[in-house]
Amino acid sequence: MLAGMASERTLVVVRHAKSDWNHDLPDDRRPLAPRGRRDAPEVGRWLEANVGALDLVVCSTAVRARETFALAAVAATSVRHDERVYAASYQDLMSVVDELPPDVGTAVLVGHNPGLSDLVGILTGEPLELKTSSVAVLTWQGGWPDVWSRRASLVSHATPRG
């Protein structure tokens, strides 16, 4: 790459699969429901078919988000569990994106609504409701912090289900 050329960034936003409300557990400890356990591997298949190599996954520390990523069984160069992604507002998620390493070209954010849907809307200018197991793929030219001064493109969106 020539010096000064902007590189493309890809941010993949994944909402956790359907969680189980049948247990008297704190919100962050709720596991996936049977439907969520069926859907999460479909998310992984979709990512492998449509996104390709993942440099970094930043996953919420909530059980349902961690289980979603584990069942998706997607290979990534690096995986980080970040408590800031749990119940995060879009502003909190923006801080996480700002801090992504410059050598990461494709990052995945596994988390929760309404923060994820709000983040996609803010970055692309297109409102998008991410249902459980939904994926949105955004791209832009430049570094991770550059997305705030430019608009990201929503290149793909899906809700893979088992």
C-alpha positions in Angstrom: 0.0 0.0 0.0 1.3 3.5 -0.8 2.1 5.8 2.0 -0.9 8.1 2.8 -3.5 5.8 1.2 -6.5 5.1 3.4 -7.3 1.5 4.1 -10.8 0.1 4.3 -12.2 -0.8 7.7 -15.0 -3.3 8.2 -17.0 -3.3 11.4 -19.3 -6.3 11.8 -22.1 -5.7 14.4 -23.7 -8.9 15.8 -26.6 -8.9 18.2 -26.6 -11.9 20.5 -29.0 -14.8 19.8 -32.3 -15.2 21.6 -31.8 -15.4 25.4 -33.7 -17.4 28.0 -35.9 -15.5 30.4 -37.1 -18.7 32.2 -34.4 -18.4 35.0 -34.3 -16.1 37.9 -30.8 -14.8 37.1 -29.2 -11.3 36.9 -29.5 -10.0 33.3 -25.9 -10.4 32.5 -26.0 -14.1 33.5 -29.0 -15.1 31.3 -28.0 -18.0 28.9 -29.3 -18.5 25.4 -32.7 -20.0 24.9 -33.1 -23.2 22.8 -33.9 -21.0 19.7 -30.7 -19.0 20.4 -28.6 -22.1 20.6 -30.1 -23.1 17.1 -29.6 -19.7 15.6 -26.0 -18.9 16.8 -24.3 -21.5 14.5 -26.2 -20.0 11.6 -24.7 -16.6 12.4 -21.3 -18.2 12.2 -22.0 -19.8 8.8 -23.3 -16.5 7.5 -20.1 -14.7 8.7 -17.9 -17.3 7.1 -19.7 -17.1 3.8 -20.1 -13.3 3.7 -17.3 -11.6 5.7 -14.2 -13.7 5.6 -11.2 -13.3 7.9 -11.8 -11.6 11.2 -8.9 -9.8 12.9 -10.6 -9.1 16.2 -13.8 -9.9 18.0 -14.8 -7.7 20.9 -17.6 -9.4 22.8 -19.8 -8.4 25.7 -19.1 -10.2 28.9 -22.8 -11.2 29.3 -23.3 -15.0 29.1 -25.7 -14.8 26.2 -23.2 -12.8 24.1 -20.3 -15.1 24.9 -22.4 -18.2 24.1 -23.5 -16.7 20.8 -19.9 -16.1 19.7 -18.8 -19.6 21.0 -21.6 -21.4 19.2 -21.0 -19.3 16.0 -17.6 -20.9 16.1 -16.0 -18.3 13.9 -12.3 -18.2 13.7 -10.7 -14.9 14.6 -7.1 -13.8 15.1 -8.0 -12.3 18.5 -11.0 -12.3 20.8 -11.5 -9.8 23.6 -14.3 -9.8 26.2 -15.0 -6.2 27.2 -17.5 -5.4 29.9 -18.0 -1.9 28.3 -20.0 -3.7 25.5 -22.6 -5.1 28.0 -25.7 -2.8 28.1 -23.7 -0.1 26.3 -25.1 3.0 24.7 -24.0 3.9 21.2 -21.6 6.4 22.8 -19.9 3.7 24.9 -19.7 1.5 21.8 -18.1 4.4 19.8 -15.4 4.6 22.5 -14.7 0.8 22.0 -14.5 1.3 18.2 -12.2 4.3 18.6 -9.7 2.2 20.6 -9.5 -0.6 18.1 -5.8 -1.2 17.1 -4.8 0.4 13.8 -3.5 -2.9 12.4 -7.1 -4.4 12.6 -8.9 -4.3 9.3 -12.0 -6.3 10.2 -13.5 -6.2 13.7 -16.6 -7.8 15.1 -18.7 -6.3 17.9 -20.9 -8.8 19.7 -23.4 -7.2 22.0 -26.9 -5.9 22.8 -29.7 -3.6 21.8 -30.6 -0.8 21.8 -26.9 0.3 21.7 -26.0 -1.8 18.6 -28.9 -0.6 16.5 -28.3 3.0 17.6 -24.6 2.6 16.6 -25.4 1.3 13.1 -27.9 4.2 12.6 -25.4 6.8 13.8 -22.6 5.5 11.6 -24.6 4.9 8.4 -27.4 7.4 8.7 -29.8 4.5 8.1 -32.0 3.3 10.9 -31.8 -0.4 11.4 -33.4 -2.6 14.1 -31.1 -5.5 14.8 -33.2 -8.4 16.0 -31.6 -11.3 18.0 -29.0 -13.0 15.8 -28.8 -10.1 13.4 -25.6 -9.0 11.7 -24.8 -5.7 10.0 -21.6 -5.2 8.0 -20.3 -1.6 7.7 -17.3 -0.3 5.8 -15.4 3.0 5.4 -12.0 4.3 4.3 -9.5 5.3 6.9 -8.8 4.4 10.5 -11.2 3.3 13.2 -11.7 6.9 14.6 -12.2 8.2 11.0 -15.7 6.8 10.9 -17.0 9.8 12.9 -15.9 12.3 10.3 -17.1 10.2 7.4 -20.2 8.1 6.9 -19.9 4.3 7.0 -21.7 2.2 4.3 -24.1 -0.5 5.3 -22.9 -3.2 2.9 -24.9 -6.1 4.2 -27.5 -7.0 6.8 -29.0 -10.4 7.7 -30.8 -12.3 10.5 -29.5 -15.9 10.1 -31.9 -18.4 11.7 -31.6 -22.1 12.3 
